[in-house]
Amino acid sequence: MNLLENISQLATCRAEGGQGEIHAIPDGALVWEGDAIRWVGRRGDLPREYQGAERYDAGGGLVIPGLVDCHTHLAFGGWRAEEFEQRLLGRSYLEIAAAGGGITRTMRLTRAADDDELAARASGFLGGMLALGVTTVECKSGYGLDRANELRLLRLYRHLATTQPARLVPTFLGAHVLPPEFRDNRAGYLDLLTDDLLPIIARERLAEFCDVFVERSAFTLEEARRLLTAARALGLGAKLHADQLSPGGGAELAAELGAVSADHLECASEGGIRAMARAGVVAVSLPLASLYLGVAPAPARRWI
């Protein structure tokens, strides 16, 4: 049995109350055993049965539940700093992508990176996130965009899940953009994702979710519907990158399919907002992505 004490405030974040309420316990204490929390409360109210627990000092700090990052692209090669400069000079994300930048450029660098390099980078990111209190990380593939490399990224996540303390929740994002080798064969790439990769991923339990980027520069509503329907039939949950750069009906599709979440949503329609609310689909705002791309952020207050 273990006891964490000298906690100035212990945030319990119970379900009741408003969004901003953390239900803090002053001068708190927390008892745990293995991976189970046995007791929380004021230090002065510690039950006698826990008095002999091994004690740890929180140093008067704030203790909160572990944070969740529910949208990351954890394993990738290279950086895009020069593209940020291009956007500051007036080029749009879609212009840069059309010239071979953006996701396609990162795909090339990811394919070129070896397993050890990708693992070391991802481990470093996870260490930094853990230091900030993030204990659960949803990690997407999506920078391999072929059979070998998409499987390589998901298998890397499976390995990382056993070698560091953060909980990893893997997502298959083979439908990030169309890779250059399939530029003239969209149907062939969808066949690869749907008929080849998805069954392997489900059989090896390499992902919990399947995600699709629905956008003019990526995949259509019809393509997303086909892929996510096939994923759900194999037991994977559905996610979407939706309405990030244009109002493409992604929010409405997320509601139609009963997706777990739809992310970005800067350009979602009022009808899409209402449909997701009725269907209980989680809306994920990514304000740093909006800042990085120089676009208006999602209207969070309307979603709330």
KEKE-3310 file (N, C-alpha, C; in steps of 0.2 Angstrom, whole numbers, plus 5000, padded with zeros to 4 digits):
npx = (5004:5002:5005:5002:5005:5004:4999:4994:4982:4970:4964:4949:4940:4926:4910:4899:4893:4900:4910:4922:4924:4935:4933:4942:4951:4957:4973:4976:4976:4981:4978:4985:4986:4995:4988:4977:4967:4964:4959:4954:4955:4954:4970:4969:4959:4963:4960:4962:4967:4975:4986:4999:5004:5017:5025:5024:5030:5022:5026:5019:5012:5000:4989:4983:4971:4978:4982:4974:4980:4971:4973:4986:5000:5011:5023:5035:5045:5057:5055:5044:5048:5052:5041:5032:5037:5035:5021:5020:5024:5014:5009:4997:4991:4986:4991:5005:5004:5000:5011:5019:5023:5019:5009:5013:5027:5032:5028:5038:5050:5047:5046:5059:5066:5074:5069:5074:5077:5064:5058:5066:5064:5049:5049:5055:5046:5035:5041:5043:5029:5024:5030:5023:5012:5003:4996:4990:4989:4983:4988:4992:4994:4999:5009:5016:5009:5009:5008:5019:5025:5014:5010:5022:5023:5012:5015:5027:5021:5014:5026:5031:5022:5025:5037:5038:5030:5017:5000:4996:4985:4982:4979:4973:4978:4978:4971:4976:4982:4982:4994:5009:5012:4999:4992:4985:4976:4965:4955:4962:4970:4961:4956:4967:4968:4956:4954:4965:4975:4966:4960:4972:4977:4966:4966:4979:4977:4982:4977:4965:4956:4950:4954:4950:4955:4945:4944:4946:4959:4962:4952:4936:4919:4912:4922:4927:4916:4915:4928:4927:4915:4919:4929:4923:4915:4925:4928:4934:4934:4927:4934:4936:4946:4939:4931:4941:4949:4939:4921:4916:4906:4910:4907:4894:4895:4902:4892:4882:4889:4891:4903:4917:4924:4925:4938:4946:4937:4935:4928:4916:4898:4883:4873:4880:4886:4874:4870:4881:4880:4867:4870:4880:4893:4910:4917:4933:4944:4958:4967:4981:4984:4977:4982:4995:4993:4987:4974:4956:4951:4942:4925:4923:4914:4902:4901:4902)
npy = (4994:5011:5029:5045:5061:5077:5086:5100:5104:5092:5087:5080:5080:5076:5069:5078:5095:5110:5113:5119:5115:5107:5100:5101:5095:5101:5101:5087:5069:5053:5036:5021:5005:4994:4996:5002:5015:5017:5026:5043:5059:5071:5074:5074:5065:5052:5035:5023:5011:5013:5020:5014:5014:5015:5030:5044:5061:5074:5087:5098:5101:5103:5090:5080:5071:5060:5068:5068:5066:5067:5067:5064:5063:5053:5046:5051:5057:5070:5088:5102:5116:5125:5126:5133:5145:5148:5149:5161:5170:5170:5159:5147:5132:5122:5126:5123:5110:5105:5107:5097:5097:5098:5084:5075:5077:5074:5061:5056:5058:5050:5037:5036:5036:5025:5011:5012:5026:5032:5026:5032:5045:5046:5041:5051:5062:5056:5056:5070:5074:5066:5072:5084:5080:5072:5056:5047:5044:5046:5039:5041:5032:5036:5042:5034:5028:5017:4999:4992:5002:5009:4998:4996:5008:5006:4994:4999:5007:4998:4991:5002:5004:4995:4998:5010:5022:5028:5027:5020:5023:5016:5022:5019:5028:5027:5033:5047:5056:5054:5044:5048:5037:5032:5042:5042:5032:5031:5022:5010:5013:5014:5001:4994:4999:4995:4982:4975:4981:4984:4971:4965:4973:4972:4959:4957:4966:4979:4992:5003:5011:5018:5031:5045:5057:5069:5080:5092:5091:5078:5065:5060:5061:5049:5040:5040:5035:5022:5016:5018:5011:4998:4997:4997:4986:4976:4978:4990:5007:5022:5037:5054:5066:5081:5094:5104:5113:5117:5117:5102:5093:5083:5083:5080:5067:5060:5060:5052:5040:5037:5040:5039:5051:5067:5078:5093:5103:5117:5123:5117:5115:5123:5114:5102:5103:5102:5089:5081:5083:5078:5064:5061:5062:5065:5081:5087:5099:5108:5119:5123:5118:5126:5138:5136:5134:5146:5149:5153:5147:5133:5136:5135:5138:5137:5124:5119)
npz = (5000:4996:5000:4995:5001:5008:4999:4991:4984:4979:4965:4960:4950:4947:4940:4941:4941:4934:4918:4922:4935:4947:4958:4970:4984:4998:5006:5003:5002:4995:4992:4985:4978:4968:4953:4957:4964:4981:4991:4993:4999:5013:5021:5035:5037:5035:5034:5047:5043:5033:5038:5040:5027:5014:5013:5002:4997:4991:4990:4993:4981:4967:4963:4950:4940:4927:4912:4895:4879:4865:4851:4842:4831:4832:4828:4816:4803:4801:4800:4798:4798:4788:4780:4789:4788:4775:4775:4783:4774:4766:4758:4756:4766:4758:4745:4748:4750:4738:4731:4734:4748:4765:4772:4763:4761:4774:4774:4765:4772:4784:4779:4775:4787:4799:4810:4823:4824:4822:4834:4844:4843:4845:4858:4865:4863:4870:4883:4886:4885:4896:4907:4907:4913:4905:4903:4895:4878:4862:4847:4831:4815:4798:4792:4784:4773:4765:4763:4770:4778:4785:4793:4800:4808:4816:4823:4829:4839:4846:4852:4859:4869:4878:4883:4890:4902:4898:4893:4878:4864:4850:4833:4816:4802:4788:4778:4776:4767:4749:4743:4733:4723:4721:4714:4702:4704:4714:4718:4719:4730:4740:4740:4744:4757:4763:4760:4762:4772:4783:4787:4792:4802:4811:4814:4820:4831:4831:4831:4839:4833:4818:4807:4796:4784:4779:4766:4754:4749:4752:4756:4750:4756:4752:4750:4763:4770:4765:4770:4784:4787:4784:4793:4805:4804:4807:4820:4824:4831:4824:4818:4813:4804:4802:4792:4793:4784:4775:4773:4772:4775:4785:4798:4798:4793:4803:4813:4806:4805:4818:4825:4836:4838:4830:4823:4823:4815:4812:4801:4802:4799:4805:4804:4805:4818:4826:4822:4826:4840:4843:4840:4849:4847:4850:4850:4845:4848:4841:4844:4843:4831:4822:4825:4820:4807:4803:4803:4807:4824:4829:4833:4848:4859:4853:4850:4864)
capx = (5000:5006:5001:5004:5003:5007:4996:4990:4975:4969:4958:4946:4936:4920:4906:4894:4895:4901:4916:4928:4925:4939:4932:4948:4952:4963:4978:4973:4980:4979:4981:4985:4989:4996:4986:4970:4967:4960:4956:4956:4952:4959:4975:4967:4954:4965:4957:4967:4969:4980:4991:5005:5006:5023:5023:5027:5028:5020:5030:5014:5010:4994:4989:4977:4971:4982:4979:4974:4980:4967:4975:4993:5004:5017:5029:5036:5052:5059:5051:5041:5049:5052:5034:5029:5040:5031:5014:5020:5025:5007:5007:4992:4992:4984:4996:5011:5003:5000:5018:5023:5024:5014:5009:5017:5034:5033:5028:5044:5055:5046:5048:5067:5069:5074:5065:5077:5076:5057:5057:5069:5060:5043:5050:5057:5040:5031:5044:5041:5022:5023:5033:5018:5006:5000:4998:4987:4991:4981:4994:4990:4999:4997:5014:5018:5004:5009:5007:5024:5026:5008:5011:5028:5021:5007:5019:5031:5017:5014:5032:5032:5017:5028:5043:5037:5024:5011:4996:4995:4979:4984:4974:4975:4976:4981:4968:4978:4981:4983:5002:5010:5011:4992:4989:4981:4973:4962:4951:4967:4973:4956:4956:4973:4967:4950:4954:4972:4977:4962:4960:4978:4977:4961:4969:4985:4975:4987:4974:4958:4952:4952:4953:4950:4955:4940:4945:4947:4966:4963:4947:4929:4914:4910:4928:4928:4911:4917:4933:4925:4911:4923:4933:4918:4913:4930:4928:4938:4930:4928:4936:4937:4948:4933:4930:4947:4950:4933:4915:4915:4901:4913:4904:4888:4896:4903:4886:4879:4892:4891:4910:4919:4925:4927:4943:4948:4930:4935:4924:4910:4892:4878:4869:4885:4886:4868:4870:4885:4877:4862:4873:4884:4900:4914:4921:4940:4947:4965:4969:4988:4985:4974:4987:5001:4991:4985:4967:4952:4950:4935:4920:4922:4908:4896:4901:4900)
capy = (5000:5017:5035:5051:5066:5084:5088:5107:5103:5086:5088:5074:5080:5072:5071:5083:5102:5113:5111:5121:5113:5102:5097:5100:5093:5104:5096:5080:5062:5048:5029:5017:4999:4992:5001:5004:5020:5014:5031:5050:5063:5076:5070:5073:5060:5046:5030:5020:5005:5015:5023:5011:5013:5018:5037:5048:5068:5078:5093:5104:5102:5101:5083:5080:5065:5061:5071:5063:5069:5062:5067:5065:5060:5052:5044:5054:5059:5076:5093:5107:5123:5130:5127:5138:5152:5150:5152:5168:5174:5171:5153:5143:5125:5119:5127:5120:5103:5104:5107:5091:5098:5095:5077:5071:5078:5071:5054:5054:5058:5045:5031:5035:5035:5018:5010:5015:5033:5033:5024:5036:5052:5045:5040:5058:5065:5054:5058:5077:5074:5063:5077:5089:5076:5068:5049:5043:5047:5043:5040:5039:5031:5041:5045:5028:5028:5011:4993:4991:5008:5009:4992:4998:5013:5003:4989:5003:5009:4992:4991:5008:5003:4990:5001:5017:5021:5031:5022:5022:5021:5017:5023:5018:5034:5026:5038:5053:5059:5049:5044:5049:5032:5030:5048:5041:5026:5032:5016:5005:5014:5013:4994:4992:5001:4992:4975:4972:4983:4983:4964:4963:4977:4970:4952:4958:4971:4985:4999:5003:5016:5020:5038:5047:5065:5071:5086:5093:5088:5071:5060:5062:5058:5043:5036:5039:5031:5015:5014:5018:5006:4992:4996:4996:4979:4973:4980:4996:5013:5027:5044:5058:5073:5084:5101:5108:5119:5119:5114:5097:5088:5078:5083:5076:5060:5058:5059:5047:5034:5036:5040:5041:5058:5071:5082:5100:5106:5124:5125:5113:5119:5123:5107:5097:5104:5099:5082:5078:5084:5073:5058:5060:5062:5070:5086:5088:5106:5108:5126:5124:5117:5132:5143:5134:5135:5153:5149:5154:5141:5130:5139:5130:5140:5135:5117:5117)
capz = (5000:4996:5002:4993:5005:5007:4993:4993:4982:4975:4960:4959:4943:4947:4934:4943:4941:4927:4915:4925:4942:4947:4964:4974:4991:5001:5010:5002:5002:4990:4994:4980:4978:4961:4948:4959:4969:4986:4995:4992:5004:5017:5025:5042:5038:5032:5038:5051:5040:5028:5042:5039:5020:5013:5012:4997:4998:4985:4991:4993:4974:4965:4960:4946:4936:4921:4906:4889:4872:4861:4844:4840:4825:4836:4825:4810:4801:4799:4803:4793:4800:4782:4778:4793:4786:4769:4777:4786:4768:4762:4755:4760:4767:4752:4740:4750:4749:4731:4728:4737:4755:4770:4774:4758:4763:4780:4772:4762:4777:4788:4775:4775:4794:4801:4816:4829:4824:4824:4841:4849:4843:4848:4865:4867:4863:4876:4889:4887:4887:4903:4911:4908:4916:4900:4904:4890:4871:4856:4843:4824:4810:4793:4788:4780:4767:4760:4767:4774:4783:4790:4798:4804:4813:4821:4827:4834:4844:4851:4856:4864:4874:4883:4885:4893:4906:4896:4890:4871:4861:4843:4828:4809:4798:4782:4774:4778:4760:4744:4742:4726:4719:4719:4712:4697:4706:4720:4719:4721:4736:4745:4740:4748:4764:4765:4759:4763:4778:4789:4790:4796:4808:4816:4816:4825:4836:4830:4832:4842:4829:4811:4806:4789:4783:4774:4764:4747:4747:4755:4754:4750:4760:4750:4752:4771:4772:4764:4774:4791:4788:4784:4800:4811:4804:4810:4827:4826:4831:4819:4819:4807:4803:4798:4791:4795:4780:4771:4776:4768:4778:4789:4805:4797:4792:4809:4816:4803:4807:4826:4826:4843:4838:4824:4826:4820:4815:4811:4796:4802:4798:4810:4804:4807:4825:4829:4821:4831:4847:4844:4840:4855:4844:4854:4846:4847:4845:4840:4843:4841:4823:4819:4825:4816:4800:4802:4802:4813:4827:4829:4838:4854:4863:4850:4852:4871)
cpx = (5004:5002:5005:5001:5006:5005:4992:4983:4975:4963:4955:4941:4930:4915:4901:4897:4897:4908:4922:4929:4929:4938:4938:4947:4958:4967:4976:4979:4977:4982:4980:4988:4989:4993:4979:4971:4962:4956:4958:4952:4957:4964:4973:4962:4956:4963:4963:4970:4975:4986:4998:5008:5013:5021:5027:5025:5027:5023:5025:5011:5003:4994:4982:4977:4975:4978:4979:4975:4977:4968:4982:4995:5011:5023:5030:5043:5052:5054:5048:5042:5049:5045:5030:5031:5036:5024:5014:5021:5019:5005:5002:4994:4991:4989:5003:5010:5003:5006:5022:5025:5019:5015:5013:5025:5036:5033:5035:5050:5054:5048:5056:5070:5069:5070:5068:5077:5069:5056:5060:5066:5053:5044:5052:5051:5036:5034:5042:5033:5021:5025:5028:5011:5001:5001:4994:4987:4988:4986:4992:4996:4998:5002:5018:5015:5006:5009:5012:5025:5020:5009:5017:5027:5017:5011:5024:5027:5016:5020:5033:5027:5020:5034:5043:5030:5017:5007:4995:4989:4980:4978:4977:4973:4979:4978:4969:4978:4983:4991:5003:5010:5004:4989:4984:4977:4970:4959:4956:4969:4967:4955:4961:4971:4961:4951:4960:4974:4973:4961:4966:4979:4972:4963:4974:4983:4980:4984:4967:4953:4954:4950:4954:4950:4950:4941:4947:4954:4967:4957:4940:4925:4912:4916:4928:4922:4912:4922:4931:4920:4914:4927:4929:4916:4919:4932:4932:4933:4932:4930:4937:4941:4943:4933:4935:4948:4945:4927:4913:4910:4904:4910:4897:4889:4898:4897:4882:4882:4893:4899:4911:4920:4926:4932:4944:4941:4930:4930:4917:4903:4888:4874:4874:4886:4880:4868:4875:4883:4872:4865:4878:4891:4904:4918:4927:4942:4954:4967:4976:4988:4982:4979:4993:4999:4988:4978:4963:4951:4943:4931:4919:4916:4902:4895:4899:4892)
cpy = (5006:5024:5041:5057:5072:5087:5095:5106:5096:5086:5081:5074:5075:5074:5076:5090:5104:5111:5113:5119:5107:5098:5096:5099:5096:5100:5089:5075:5057:5041:5025:5010:4996:4997:5003:5009:5017:5019:5038:5054:5068:5071:5069:5067:5053:5040:5026:5014:5007:5019:5021:5010:5017:5025:5040:5056:5071:5085:5099:5106:5101:5094:5082:5073:5066:5064:5066:5068:5065:5063:5069:5061:5059:5051:5047:5056:5066:5082:5097:5114:5127:5131:5132:5145:5153:5152:5159:5172:5174:5165:5150:5136:5121:5120:5124:5112:5101:5104:5102:5092:5095:5088:5073:5071:5074:5063:5052:5053:5052:5038:5030:5034:5027:5017:5013:5023:5035:5032:5029:5043:5051:5044:5047:5062:5063:5056:5065:5078:5072:5069:5083:5086:5073:5060:5045:5047:5043:5044:5037:5037:5037:5044:5040:5028:5023:5005:4992:4996:5009:5004:4994:5003:5010:4998:4993:5005:5004:4991:4996:5007:4999:4993:5007:5017:5024:5026:5025:5019:5022:5018:5023:5024:5033:5031:5045:5058:5053:5050:5045:5043:5029:5037:5047:5034:5026:5025:5011:5006:5013:5005:4992:4994:4996:4984:4971:4974:4982:4976:4963:4967:4975:4963:4953:4963:4977:4991:4998:5007:5016:5027:5040:5055:5066:5078:5086:5090:5081:5066:5063:5059:5051:5038:5035:5035:5023:5012:5013:5012:4999:4991:4994:4988:4974:4974:4986:5002:5018:5034:5048:5065:5077:5091:5106:5114:5121:5115:5108:5092:5083:5078:5079:5069:5057:5056:5053:5040:5032:5035:5042:5048:5061:5077:5088:5104:5114:5126:5121:5118:5119:5116:5102:5097:5100:5092:5078:5078:5078:5066:5056:5059:5067:5075:5088:5094:5105:5115:5127:5123:5123:5137:5142:5135:5142:5153:5150:5147:5139:5134:5135:5132:5137:5127:5115:5118)
cpz = (5000:4997:4999:4997:5004:5001:4994:4990:4978:4971:4958:4952:4943:4942:4935:4942:4934:4925:4919:4932:4942:4954:4969:4981:4994:5006:5010:5003:4998:4992:4988:4981:4971:4957:4950:4965:4975:4990:4993:4997:5008:5021:5032:5043:5036:5037:5042:5047:5035:5032:5041:5032:5019:5010:5007:4998:4992:4985:4990:4986:4973:4962:4957:4943:4930:4915:4900:4883:4867:4853:4843:4834:4828:4833:4818:4809:4799:4802:4797:4794:4794:4779:4782:4790:4779:4770:4779:4780:4764:4758:4759:4761:4761:4746:4742:4749:4742:4728:4731:4744:4759:4772:4769:4759:4769:4779:4770:4768:4782:4785:4775:4782:4796:4808:4822:4829:4825:4831:4846:4849:4846:4856:4868:4868:4869:4882:4891:4889:4894:4908:4912:4910:4911:4901:4899:4883:4866:4851:4836:4820:4805:4790:4784:4773:4762:4765:4772:4780:4787:4795:4803:4809:4818:4826:4831:4840:4849:4855:4861:4870:4880:4886:4889:4897:4903:4893:4883:4868:4853:4838:4821:4805:4791:4777:4776:4772:4755:4742:4734:4721:4717:4716:4707:4698:4713:4722:4722:4728:4742:4745:4745:4756:4767:4765:4761:4770:4784:4791:4794:4802:4813:4818:4821:4831:4836:4831:4835:4837:4822:4809:4798:4789:4778:4772:4757:4744:4749:4752:4755:4755:4758:4752:4759:4773:4771:4769:4781:4792:4788:4791:4805:4810:4807:4817:4829:4826:4826:4821:4813:4808:4799:4798:4794:4791:4775:4774:4771:4770:4782:4796:4804:4796:4798:4813:4813:4805:4814:4827:4833:4843:4831:4827:4821:4820:4814:4807:4796:4802:4804:4810:4806:4815:4828:4828:4825:4838:4848:4844:4845:4852:4848:4849:4849:4844:4846:4839:4841:4833:4820:4819:4821:4808:4798:4800:4808:4817:4827:4834:4844:4858:4860:4851:4859:4872)
residu = (MET:ASN:LEU:LEU:GLU:ASN:ILE:SER:GLN:LEU:ALA:THR:CYS:ARG:ALA:GLU:GLY:GLY:GLN:GLY:GLU:ILE:HIS:ALA:ILE:PRO:ASP:GLY:ALA:LEU:VAL:TRP:GLU:GLY:ASP:ALA:ILE:ARG:TRP:VAL:GLY:ARG:ARG:GLY:ASP:LEU:PRO:ARG:GLU:TYR:GLN:GLY:ALA:GLU:ARG:TYR:ASP:ALA:GLY:GLY:GLY:LEU:VAL:ILE:PRO:GLY:LEU:VAL:ASP:CYS:HIS:THR:HIS:LEU:ALA:PHE:GLY:GLY:TRP:ARG:ALA:GLU:GLU:PHE:GLU:GLN:ARG:LEU:LEU:GLY:ARG:SER:TYR:LEU:GLU:ILE:ALA:ALA:ALA:GLY:GLY:GLY:ILE:THR:ARG:THR:MET:ARG:LEU:THR:ARG:ALA:ALA:ASP:ASP:ASP:GLU:LEU:ALA:ALA:ARG:ALA:SER:GLY:PHE:LEU:GLY:GLY:MET:LEU:ALA:LEU:GLY:VAL:THR:THR:VAL:GLU:CYS:LYS:SER:GLY:TYR:GLY:LEU:ASP:ARG:ALA:ASN:GLU:LEU:ARG:LEU:LEU:ARG:LEU:TYR:ARG:HIS:LEU:ALA:THR:THR:GLN:PRO:ALA:ARG:LEU:VAL:PRO:THR:PHE:LEU:GLY:ALA:HIS:VAL:LEU:PRO:PRO:GLU:PHE:ARG:ASP:ASN:ARG:ALA:GLY:TYR:LEU:ASP:LEU:LEU:THR:ASP:ASP:LEU:LEU:PRO:ILE:ILE:ALA:ARG:GLU:ARG:LEU:ALA:GLU:PHE:CYS:ASP:VAL:PHE:VAL:GLU:ARG:SER:ALA:PHE:THR:LEU:GLU:GLU:ALA:ARG:ARG:LEU:LEU:THR:ALA:ALA:ARG:ALA:LEU:GLY:LEU:GLY:ALA:LYS:LEU:HIS:ALA:ASP:GLN:LEU:SER:PRO:GLY:GLY:GLY:ALA:GLU:LEU:ALA:ALA:GLU:LEU:GLY:ALA:VAL:SER:ALA:ASP:HIS:LEU:GLU:CYS:ALA:SER:GLU:GLY:GLY:ILE:ARG:ALA:MET:ALA:ARG:ALA:GLY:VAL:VAL:ALA:VAL:SER:LEU:PRO:LEU:ALA:SER:LEU:TYR:LEU:GLY:VAL:ALA:PRO:ALA:PRO:ALA:ARG:ARG:TRP:ILE)
# end
